């Protein structure tokens, strides 16, 4: 076994470690990365995830703990099912791979007895650089052994995210005898009568897409070429080894017997890649923090809250299902009267209005026949483009819609003379 040693930390890694303080680092997994890609404008989540901050513990200290999480029963059931899938040298898993992802000739023919090898990987979680290097070495060695099944159990992959490195750990990566690399995701939710819950399958597909993106970067680096960023492209040679079809392995019906379904991850790959490219680099986001800012357990509660507040959040109700800090961000949005608390759909319909009060004031002015614009050109707030005071035609149209909606509501409630929108 090669002696894979750890690399010295970069300047950015030292800054992120200082922000994390004495708390242990939480790894940025594929699920968190997919959630970050779904909300690329949230600087708060980007920095906290890059620094490896425990957002659940942080939310508890801020007084808004997230009342959700995976139950211990579900975790133990998932671990038990994963062991079942990997038992007996992954015999059942390889049968599922042969069945669901047929191999081209001369492989996959009746009587095919291609040998199976298990890659020797570094497993010490204190050596992420060593784990990544051993994964790369195992993939490169497998590429030179056609006709062999090579199983990588919990390999570690790297993916650059906004200038920071994320380490990703898929359940399995299998190098097939034809040289293709397949991501295998093992989930404990059942496949009933050939189908599974669409929301859970979608989440698993987004997670697998992140792994395939990281595999594509790895394959391109090993081949010495530039990575093809088009998920629908078909690179040649080693760079094209990662398959864009992942294998989702789940319990069949109500048993603990594994079954599998191939999942085409090209579309979630395209969405995730586009969203990750929109992220602001972590170095720029860190520049807004005051010198010495930290989020470790040694910090006082007020100092902690001030540091978190410095990082801009982009809240929407969708965050409640994906981020441990979402209840704190929701409280902030509600206290500020932010339209984001009403959802992205409402926020998008109301143009440059930023708060509920601005929207209601504009609607009141439009209803009374006044211009639906804000301060004049001599105002200190004029021209900043932030609020409804920009005077754009879109703002006037939004205000007219709000006024019309308020009139219809008042008419329906038979309270035409009441204030617009009722009590605030």
Secondary structure, 3 states (H helix, E strand, C coil): CCCCCCCCCCHHHHHHHHHHCCCCCCCCCHHHHHHHHHCCCCHHHHHHHHHCCCHHHHHHHCCCCCCCCCCHHHHHHHHHHHHHHHHHHHHHHHHHHHHHCCCCCCCCCCCCCCCEEECCCCCCCCCHHHHHHHHHHHHHHHHCCCCCEEEEECCCEEEEECCEEEEECCCEEEECCCCCEEEEEECCCCEECCECCHHHHHHHHHHHHHHHHHHHHHHHHHHCCCCCCCCCCCCCHHHHCECCEEEEEEEECCCCCEEEEEEECHHHHHHHHHHHHCCCCHHHHHCCCCCCCCCCCCCCHHHHHHHHHHCCCCCCHHHHHCCCCHHHHHHHHHHCCEHHHHCHHHHHHCCCCCEHHHHHHHHHHHHCCCCCCCCCCCCCCCCCCCCHHHCCHHHHHHHHHHHHHHHHHHHHCCCCCCCCCCCC
